[in-house]
């Protein structure tokens, strides 16, 4: 099967940015207490509901995967970029990292207790987002949990607005529209965080959606 152009372009861009990107997040999420709180809540739900394995999709250099592990989860990472995965494996040899795409995950149906997609849907063309939502649903066990984070915009009439990302073409999303797509895919929303941007996040609001598989 021919690989879509957007996957090829995103992989190439992140391969070339892997080292500076890893340096940018060397301190993990120390400057993002609300983001950490959402990840902690996600971890609590996963542990309470059986503590199954968790996949950090679009894991980059593995800083979020490592945090999930520290929260008591059996966490592993998946990323499109082989260079990112090489950095993650070197920095965190005790954790599992694999190259892969969230458009077609090499994971069994219903095998996960949780999925985190933190700023990894932003490079997905809008017409392909429903397929990604369906893939999240496929790999999660019944009652499994999903945490999605992305740059947001406030026009509910538009699903996505493109913006000039430092690495590759990216999209800001309507929180209501993304939540609607995930509901259509079989998820139930549990919580939503819509926060103001930090100085390093330009002027874009940030959204986290916490959901469970119905």
Secondary structure, DSSP 8 states (H G I E B T S, - for coil): ----HHHHHHHHHHHHHHHHHHHHTTTTTTT-HHHHHHHHHHHHHHHHTT---EEEET-TTSHHHHHHHHTT--EEEEES-HHHHHHHHHH-TTSEEEE--TTS-SS-TT-EEEEEEES-STTS-GGGHHHHHHHHHHHEEEEEEEEEEEEEES-TT-SEEEE--SSS-EEEEEHHHHHHHHHHHTEEEEEEEEE---GGGTT--EEEEEEEE-
